[in-house]
């Protein structure tokens, strides 16, 4: 399975399964690459348990790296799901594990939910975060290997991915006399086409997240609630 390399510092994903494997390697600062064998070490995994102070003394130009590899489903530029491997840092994987336990503890399937991964900062100040998003349904994915395309129930956040807004011929005045801007109209159209039925709280959360991510706009909550009451056709 090919590893996913995000084009940006955040992306949305679903879990292809609940399995996770720990992957240990060494980063060589001189060669700028990961290595998994050392000429003077018979059992490479022994380095994982070597005390950090001793490791730095013996290998001053190297760093120990552990990631937690999972199979994830990411929406491609064609709008279809594609399956990849992705290595989460421990902090992000711990957050993901906590969300999985929470969902399973409330009899919900973690594979039916969208998550957002976000990386901020740089160097030692880098942080890795995983946030639980909305329920989107379990995708049906056929085949194995990188770039596997599947069928997924449509939802607002997924429908926005890779879409270039087109506002030609848009009528901004609605029958309810609530004037929407082009961005709001596009998001509302996606909500009304979505097969999921949103509560008011879920509607507001998803609307704000979509508007912020794809248009860099944060709507007024009271206005979004009014859209829910007057324009949401579910």
Long-range contacts (C-beta under 8 A, 24 or more apart in sequence): 1-71, 1-83, 1-84, 1-85, 1-145, 1-146, 2-84, 2-85, 2-146, 2-147, 3-84, 3-85, 3-86, 3-87, 4-72, 4-74, 4-84, 4-85, 4-86, 6-117, 9-118, 9-119, 9-120, 10-116, 10-117, 10-118, 10-119, 11-74, 11-116, 11-117, 12-74, 12-75, 12-114, 12-115, 12-116, 12-117, 12-133, 12-157, 12-158, 12-161, 13-72, 13-73, 13-74, 13-86, 13-114, 13-115, 13-116, 13-117, 14-72, 14-73, 14-81, 14-111, 14-113, 14-114, 14-115, 14-136, 14-139, 14-152, 15-70, 15-71, 15-72, 15-73, 15-100, 15-110, 15-111, 15-115, 16-70, 16-71, 16-72, 16-73, 16-83, 16-111, 16-141, 17-71, 17-111, 18-100, 18-110, 18-111, 19-70, 19-71, 20-68, 20-69, 20-70, 20-93, 20-97, 21-68, 21-69, 22-66, 22-67, 22-68, 22-69, 23-66, 23-67, 23-68, 23-69, 23-87, 24-48, 24-64, 24-65, 24-66, 25-65, 25-66, 25-67, 26-59, 26-62, 26-63, 26-64, 26-65, 27-62, 27-63, 27-64, 27-65, 28-61, 28-62, 29-61, 29-62, 29-63, 30-61, 34-65, 66-90, 68-93, 70-96, 73-139, 73-141, 73-150, 73-152, 75-158, 75-161, 75-162, 76-147, 76-149, 76-162, 77-162, 78-149, 78-162, 79-158, 79-159, 79-161, 79-162, 80-149, 80-150, 80-151, 80-152, 81-139, 81-141, 81-148, 81-149, 81-150, 81-151, 81-152, 82-146, 82-147, 82-148, 82-149, 83-141, 83-144, 83-145, 83-146, 83-147, 83-148, 83-150, 84-146, 86-117, 88-117, 88-128, 88-130, 89-128, 91-127, 91-128, 91-129, 92-117, 92-128, 92-129, 92-130, 93-130, 95-129, 95-130, 95-131, 96-130, 99-130, 99-132, 102-132, 103-132, 108-135, 109-138, 111-138, 112-136, 112-137, 112-138, 114-155, 114-157, 114-158, 133-157, 133-206, 133-209, 134-196, 134-202, 134-205, 134-206, 135-196, 136-196, 137-195, 137-196, 153-195, 153-196, 154-193, 154-194, 154-195, 155-194, 155-195, 155-196, 156-187, 156-190, 156-191, 156-194, 156-206, 156-207, 156-210, 157-206, 157-209, 157-210, 157-213, 159-190, 159-193, 159-194, 160-187, 160-190, 160-210, 160-213, 160-214, 163-214, 174-230, 174-231, 176-230, 176-231, 178-226, 178-227, 178-230, 178-231, 180-227, 180-231, 183-211, 183-215, 183-217, 184-211, 184-219, 184-227, 187-211, 188-227, 188-231, 188-232, 191-232, 192-231, 192-232, 192-233, 192-234, 197-234, 198-228, 198-232, 198-234, 200-225, 200-228, 200-229, 203-228, 203-232, 204-228
